[in-house]
Amino acid sequence: MPPEWILNALASRGIALERVADIVLQMQRPYNPKLVLQDCLESVLAVLEKREVQYVFITGIALDMLAEQGQLPEPLQSLMENDESLYGVDETLAMGITNVYGMIGLTSFGYLDKVKPGIIGELNDRSQGIHVFLDDLVSGLAAAASARIAHQDPNAKEYGTG
């Protein structure tokens, strides 16, 4: 189980892990029809147990919060407020999560970053605060949890995820 502080940090930013697990389920169900939400939630929690993932999240959340408070130096404050498309540091940080599970995680992240399903799109729309980092970090978490499931499936090569 991940430490309480990371779970609290995510909850304080409106991240329900079940919603992340639902994205994982949507991504992996075509390849594993017996997969259930609880399996996906367990995978999300397993990814969050990794210290490097925890550190990535706390860094991104802190930067988002500082931006909301107007506490960042310029031009970073303006870049964050406008979610500048060429900034790219948010995606780079999130790839640190996906790299834990290899290329499947990375390609899944690219898909999620483009499509922005569920909570990822809600975070990206900026109506509830600045989530320049958090939307990408949640994408990275979902992608890594999805890749973790694919790596554990003995039939993965059969359906193209291994």
C-alpha atoms as an extended CHARMM CRD file, in Angstrom:
* protein
*
       162  EXT
         1         1  MET       CA              0.0000000000        0.0000000000        0.0000000000  PROA      1               0.0000000000
         2         2  PRO       CA              1.3630000000        3.4610000000       -0.8520000000  PROA      2               0.0000000000
         3         3  PRO       CA              2.1020000000        5.7740000000        2.0680000000  PROA      3               0.0000000000
         4         4  GLU       CA             -0.7760000000        7.8290000000        3.4300000000  PROA      4               0.0000000000
         5         5  TRP       CA              0.8590000000       11.1370000000        2.4590000000  PROA      5               0.0000000000
         6         6  ILE       CA              0.7180000000       10.3630000000       -1.2740000000  PROA      6               0.0000000000
         7         7  LEU       CA             -2.8770000000        9.1520000000       -1.0460000000  PROA      7               0.0000000000
         8         8  ASN       CA             -3.7880000000       12.3280000000        0.8580000000  PROA      8               0.0000000000
         9         9  ALA       CA             -1.9630000000       14.5250000000       -1.6660000000  PROA      9               0.0000000000
        10        10  LEU       CA             -3.9010000000       12.9370000000       -4.5350000000  PROA      10              0.0000000000
        11        11  ALA       CA             -7.2180000000       13.1230000000       -2.6830000000  PROA      11              0.0000000000
        12        12  SER       CA             -6.6180000000       16.8020000000       -1.8730000000  PROA      12              0.0000000000
        13        13  ARG       CA             -6.4020000000       17.4510000000       -5.6180000000  PROA      13              0.0000000000
        14        14  GLY       CA             -9.5990000000       15.5190000000       -6.3600000000  PROA      14              0.0000000000
        15        15  ILE       CA             -7.9950000000       12.3280000000       -7.6330000000  PROA      15              0.0000000000
        16        16  ALA       CA            -10.1420000000        9.2740000000       -6.9040000000  PROA      16              0.0000000000
        17        17  LEU       CA             -7.9720000000        6.2660000000       -7.6330000000  PROA      17              0.0000000000
        18        18  GLU       CA            -11.0170000000        4.2980000000       -8.7730000000  PROA      18              0.0000000000
        19        19  ARG       CA            -11.3720000000        6.7560000000      -11.6610000000  PROA      19              0.0000000000
        20        20  VAL       CA             -7.7690000000        6.1360000000      -12.6570000000  PROA      20              0.0000000000
        21        21  ALA       CA             -8.3970000000        2.3850000000      -12.3790000000  PROA      21              0.0000000000
        22        22  ASP       CA            -11.4090000000        2.7850000000      -14.6760000000  PROA      22              0.0000000000
        23        23  ILE       CA             -9.1400000000        4.2250000000      -17.3810000000  PROA      23              0.0000000000
        24        24  VAL       CA             -6.7990000000        1.2620000000      -16.9080000000  PROA      24              0.0000000000
        25        25  LEU       CA             -9.7630000000       -1.1020000000      -17.2650000000  PROA      25              0.0000000000
        26        26  GLN       CA            -10.8500000000        0.6020000000      -20.5020000000  PROA      26              0.0000000000
        27        27  MET       CA             -7.3370000000        0.2760000000      -21.9060000000  PROA      27              0.0000000000
        28        28  GLN       CA             -6.7570000000       -3.3600000000      -20.9510000000  PROA      28              0.0000000000
        29        29  ARG       CA            -10.2040000000       -4.9450000000      -21.2150000000  PROA      29              0.0000000000
        30        30  PRO       CA             -9.9740000000       -5.4810000000      -25.0030000000  PROA      30              0.0000000000
        31        31  TYR       CA             -6.9350000000       -7.6760000000      -24.3500000000  PROA      31              0.0000000000
        32        32  ASN       CA             -8.1240000000       -9.2660000000      -21.1200000000  PROA      32              0.0000000000
        33        33  PRO       CA            -11.9200000000       -9.6890000000      -20.9710000000  PROA      33              0.0000000000
        34        34  LYS       CA            -11.7560000000      -11.2230000000      -17.4820000000  PROA      34              0.0000000000
        35        35  LEU       CA            -10.1290000000       -8.1170000000      -16.0130000000  PROA      35              0.0000000000
        36        36  VAL       CA            -12.1520000000       -6.3310000000      -13.3150000000  PROA      36              0.0000000000
        37        37  LEU       CA            -11.9120000000       -2.8710000000      -11.7720000000  PROA      37              0.0000000000
        38        38  GLN       CA            -10.4060000000       -4.2530000000       -8.5420000000  PROA      38              0.0000000000
        39        39  ASP       CA             -7.4580000000       -5.7070000000      -10.5110000000  PROA      39              0.0000000000
        40        40  CYS       CA             -6.8820000000       -2.3080000000      -12.0760000000  PROA      40              0.0000000000
        41        41  LEU       CA             -7.0950000000       -0.5100000000       -8.7400000000  PROA      41              0.0000000000
        42        42  GLU       CA             -4.5420000000       -2.9230000000       -7.2960000000  PROA      42              0.0000000000
        43        43  SER       CA             -2.2500000000       -2.1260000000      -10.2250000000  PROA      43              0.0000000000
        44        44  VAL       CA             -2.6660000000        1.6400000000       -9.6790000000  PROA      44              0.0000000000
        45        45  LEU       CA             -1.8070000000        1.1990000000       -6.0010000000  PROA      45              0.0000000000
        46        46  ALA       CA              1.2130000000       -0.9620000000       -6.8750000000  PROA      46              0.0000000000
        47        47  VAL       CA              2.5610000000        1.7740000000       -9.1620000000  PROA      47              0.0000000000
        48        48  LEU       CA              2.0220000000        4.3400000000       -6.4000000000  PROA      48              0.0000000000
        49        49  GLU       CA              4.0730000000        2.1850000000       -4.0300000000  PROA      49              0.0000000000
        50        50  LYS       CA              7.1940000000        3.0460000000       -5.9980000000  PROA      50              0.0000000000
        51        51  ARG       CA              9.1190000000        5.8460000000       -4.3360000000  PROA      51              0.0000000000
        52        52  GLU       CA             10.2010000000        7.4410000000       -7.6100000000  PROA      52              0.0000000000
        53        53  VAL       CA              6.5360000000        7.6590000000       -8.6590000000  PROA      53              0.0000000000
        54        54  GLN       CA              5.6320000000        9.2560000000       -5.3210000000  PROA      54              0.0000000000
        55        55  TYR       CA              8.3660000000       11.8480000000       -5.7470000000  PROA      55              0.0000000000
        56        56  VAL       CA              7.2470000000       12.6920000000       -9.2660000000  PROA      56              0.0000000000
        57        57  PHE       CA              3.6910000000       13.2120000000       -8.0410000000  PROA      57              0.0000000000
        58        58  ILE       CA              4.6120000000       15.3820000000       -5.0800000000  PROA      58              0.0000000000
        59        59  THR       CA              6.8310000000       17.5520000000       -7.2760000000  PROA      59              0.0000000000
        60        60  GLY       CA              4.1280000000       18.0650000000       -9.9130000000  PROA      60              0.0000000000
        61        61  ILE       CA              1.3860000000       18.6790000000       -7.3610000000  PROA      61              0.0000000000
        62        62  ALA       CA              3.5620000000       21.2300000000       -5.5460000000  PROA      62              0.0000000000
        63        63  LEU       CA              4.2540000000       23.1110000000       -8.7780000000  PROA      63              0.0000000000
        64        64  ASP       CA              0.5560000000       23.1520000000       -9.6910000000  PROA      64              0.0000000000
        65        65  MET       CA             -0.3380000000       24.4340000000       -6.2230000000  PROA      65              0.0000000000
        66        66  LEU       CA              2.3350000000       27.1300000000       -6.2860000000  PROA      66              0.0000000000
        67        67  ALA       CA              1.0590000000       28.2420000000       -9.6900000000  PROA      67              0.0000000000
        68        68  GLU       CA             -2.4870000000       28.5090000000       -8.3240000000  PROA      68              0.0000000000
        69        69  GLN       CA             -1.1440000000       30.7170000000       -5.5430000000  PROA      69              0.0000000000
        70        70  GLY       CA              0.8330000000       32.8790000000       -7.9900000000  PROA      70              0.0000000000
        71        71  GLN       CA              4.0580000000       31.9070000000       -6.2330000000  PROA      71              0.0000000000
        72        72  LEU       CA              6.2390000000       30.9250000000       -9.1930000000  PROA      72              0.0000000000
        73        73  PRO       CA              8.8260000000       33.2390000000      -10.7710000000  PROA      73              0.0000000000
        74        74  GLU       CA              8.1560000000       34.6230000000      -14.2350000000  PROA      74              0.0000000000
        75        75  PRO       CA              8.0310000000       33.4460000000      -16.9140000000  PROA      75              0.0000000000
        76        76  LEU       CA              7.1860000000       30.1000000000      -15.2520000000  PROA      76              0.0000000000
        77        77  GLN       CA              4.0790000000       31.5380000000      -13.5930000000  PROA      77              0.0000000000
        78        78  SER       CA              2.6540000000       32.6680000000      -16.9370000000  PROA      78              0.0000000000
        79        79  LEU       CA              3.5830000000       29.3960000000      -18.6290000000  PROA      79              0.0000000000
        80        80  MET       CA              1.6940000000       27.4850000000      -15.9520000000  PROA      80              0.0000000000
        81        81  GLU       CA             -1.3250000000       29.8020000000      -15.9470000000  PROA      81              0.0000000000
        82        82  ASN       CA             -1.6540000000       29.4470000000      -19.7140000000  PROA      82              0.0000000000
        83        83  ASP       CA             -0.6660000000       25.7600000000      -19.8400000000  PROA      83              0.0000000000
        84        84  GLU       CA              1.6930000000       26.6680000000      -22.6650000000  PROA      84              0.0000000000
        85        85  SER       CA              1.6670000000       23.8730000000      -25.2300000000  PROA      85              0.0000000000
        86        86  LEU       CA              5.4120000000       24.0010000000      -25.8800000000  PROA      86              0.0000000000
        87        87  TYR       CA              6.3310000000       23.8520000000      -22.1810000000  PROA      87              0.0000000000
        88        88  GLY       CA              6.6540000000       20.0250000000      -22.2340000000  PROA      88              0.0000000000
        89        89  VAL       CA              8.2350000000       19.6630000000      -18.7920000000  PROA      89              0.0000000000
        90        90  ASP       CA              4.9580000000       18.2460000000      -17.4850000000  PROA      90              0.0000000000
        91        91  GLU       CA              5.0410000000       15.4230000000      -20.0390000000  PROA      91              0.0000000000
        92        92  THR       CA              8.7370000000       14.8310000000      -19.3900000000  PROA      92              0.0000000000
        93        93  LEU       CA              8.0960000000       14.4380000000      -15.6710000000  PROA      93              0.0000000000
        94        94  ALA       CA              5.1640000000       12.0970000000      -16.3010000000  PROA      94              0.0000000000
        95        95  MET       CA              7.3100000000        9.8870000000      -18.5280000000  PROA      95              0.0000000000
        96        96  GLY       CA              9.3350000000        9.1060000000      -15.4160000000  PROA      96              0.0000000000
        97        97  ILE       CA              6.2820000000        7.1670000000      -14.2440000000  PROA      97              0.0000000000
        98        98  THR       CA              5.7240000000        5.3720000000      -17.5270000000  PROA      98              0.0000000000
        99        99  ASN       CA              9.3670000000        4.3540000000      -17.8750000000  PROA      99              0.0000000000
       100       100  VAL       CA              8.9940000000        2.0700000000      -14.8630000000  PROA      100             0.0000000000
       101       101  TYR       CA              7.0680000000       -0.3370000000      -17.1330000000  PROA      101             0.0000000000
       102       102  GLY       CA              8.7880000000        0.0870000000      -20.4780000000  PROA      102             0.0000000000
       103       103  MET       CA              7.5320000000        0.8650000000      -23.9500000000  PROA      103             0.0000000000
       104       104  ILE       CA              3.9540000000       -0.2750000000      -23.3170000000  PROA      104             0.0000000000
       105       105  GLY       CA              3.7230000000        2.3980000000      -20.6320000000  PROA      105             0.0000000000
       106       106  LEU       CA              5.2250000000        5.0200000000      -22.8910000000  PROA      106             0.0000000000
       107       107  THR       CA              2.9330000000        4.3380000000      -25.8560000000  PROA      107             0.0000000000
       108       108  SER       CA             -0.0870000000        4.1620000000      -23.5670000000  PROA      108             0.0000000000
       109       109  PHE       CA              0.8950000000        7.5140000000      -22.0920000000  PROA      109             0.0000000000
       110       110  GLY       CA              1.0200000000        9.0630000000      -25.5570000000  PROA      110             0.0000000000
       111       111  TYR       CA             -2.4610000000        7.7650000000      -26.2720000000  PROA      111             0.0000000000
       112       112  LEU       CA             -3.8630000000        9.0510000000      -22.9650000000  PROA      112             0.0000000000
       113       113  ASP       CA             -2.1610000000       12.4190000000      -23.3750000000  PROA      113             0.0000000000
       114       114  LYS       CA             -3.8440000000       12.8050000000      -26.7580000000  PROA      114             0.0000000000
       115       115  VAL       CA             -7.3200000000       11.4120000000      -25.9600000000  PROA      115             0.0000000000
       116       116  LYS       CA             -7.5770000000       12.6000000000      -22.3190000000  PROA      116             0.0000000000
       117       117  PRO       CA            -10.3400000000       10.2480000000      -21.1580000000  PROA      117             0.0000000000
       118       118  GLY       CA            -12.2650000000       10.6450000000      -17.9080000000  PROA      118             0.0000000000
       119       119  ILE       CA            -10.5590000000       12.4100000000      -15.0380000000  PROA      119             0.0000000000
       120       120  ILE       CA             -7.5680000000       13.2780000000      -17.2460000000  PROA      120             0.0000000000
       121       121  GLY       CA             -9.7280000000       15.5050000000      -19.4550000000  PROA      121             0.0000000000
       122       122  GLU       CA            -11.4030000000       17.0330000000      -16.4200000000  PROA      122             0.0000000000
       123       123  LEU       CA             -8.0170000000       17.9760000000      -14.9760000000  PROA      123             0.0000000000
       124       124  ASN       CA             -6.8580000000       19.3320000000      -18.3110000000  PROA      124             0.0000000000
       125       125  ASP       CA             -9.8060000000       21.6940000000      -18.7730000000  PROA      125             0.0000000000
       126       126  ARG       CA             -8.4950000000       23.9770000000      -15.9690000000  PROA      126             0.0000000000
       127       127  SER       CA            -11.9660000000       24.8020000000      -14.6200000000  PROA      127             0.0000000000
       128       128  GLN       CA            -11.0700000000       23.5340000000      -11.1390000000  PROA      128             0.0000000000
       129       129  GLY       CA             -7.5640000000       25.0000000000      -10.8000000000  PROA      129             0.0000000000
       130       130  ILE       CA             -4.1850000000       24.6510000000      -12.4210000000  PROA      130             0.0000000000
       131       131  HSD       CA             -3.2960000000       21.0550000000      -13.2330000000  PROA      131             0.0000000000
       132       132  VAL       CA             -0.5020000000       21.5130000000      -15.7490000000  PROA      132             0.0000000000
       133       133  PHE       CA              1.3880000000       18.6370000000      -14.1790000000  PROA      133             0.0000000000
       134       134  LEU       CA             -1.3860000000       16.6100000000      -12.5850000000  PROA      134             0.0000000000
       135       135  ASP       CA             -3.2620000000       15.7100000000      -15.7820000000  PROA      135             0.0000000000
       136       136  ASP       CA             -0.0640000000       14.3010000000      -17.2610000000  PROA      136             0.0000000000
       137       137  LEU       CA              0.9230000000       12.5630000000      -14.0280000000  PROA      137             0.0000000000
       138       138  VAL       CA             -2.4610000000       10.8440000000      -13.8440000000  PROA      138             0.0000000000
       139       139  SER       CA             -2.0070000000        9.8250000000      -17.4900000000  PROA      139             0.0000000000
       140       140  GLY       CA              1.3890000000        8.4170000000      -16.5720000000  PROA      140             0.0000000000
       141       141  LEU       CA             -0.0830000000        6.5590000000      -13.6100000000  PROA      141             0.0000000000
       142       142  ALA       CA             -2.8610000000        5.0240000000      -15.7100000000  PROA      142             0.0000000000
       143       143  ALA       CA             -0.4160000000        4.1210000000      -18.4700000000  PROA      143             0.0000000000
       144       144  ALA       CA              2.0210000000        2.4870000000      -16.0420000000  PROA      144             0.0000000000
       145       145  ALA       CA             -0.7460000000        0.5650000000      -14.2570000000  PROA      145             0.0000000000
       146       146  SER       CA             -2.0430000000       -0.6110000000      -17.6230000000  PROA      146             0.0000000000
       147       147  ALA       CA              1.4270000000       -1.6860000000      -18.7310000000  PROA      147             0.0000000000
       148       148  ARG       CA              1.9360000000       -3.4970000000      -15.4260000000  PROA      148             0.0000000000
       149       149  ILE       CA             -1.1880000000       -5.5620000000      -16.1020000000  PROA      149             0.0000000000
       150       150  ALA       CA             -0.0750000000       -6.3070000000      -19.6520000000  PROA      150             0.0000000000
       151       151  HSD       CA              3.3520000000       -7.4470000000      -18.4140000000  PROA      151             0.0000000000
       152       152  GLN       CA              1.7530000000       -9.8030000000      -15.8980000000  PROA      152             0.0000000000
       153       153  ASP       CA             -0.6200000000      -11.4060000000      -18.3920000000  PROA      153             0.0000000000
       154       154  PRO       CA              0.7810000000      -14.7350000000      -19.6450000000  PROA      154             0.0000000000
       155       155  ASN       CA             -1.2140000000      -14.3140000000      -22.8860000000  PROA      155             0.0000000000
       156       156  ALA       CA              0.0980000000      -10.8110000000      -23.6270000000  PROA      156             0.0000000000
       157       157  LYS       CA              2.0360000000      -11.7980000000      -26.7760000000  PROA      157             0.0000000000
       158       158  GLU       CA             -1.0620000000      -13.4700000000      -28.1170000000  PROA      158             0.0000000000
       159       159  TYR       CA             -2.9350000000      -10.1920000000      -28.3790000000  PROA      159             0.0000000000
       160       160  GLY       CA             -0.1250000000       -7.7750000000      -29.0800000000  PROA      160             0.0000000000
       161       161  THR       CA              0.5580000000       -6.0900000000      -25.7400000000  PROA      161             0.0000000000
       162       162  GLY       CA              3.7160000000       -7.9820000000      -24.8190000000  PROA      162             0.0000000000
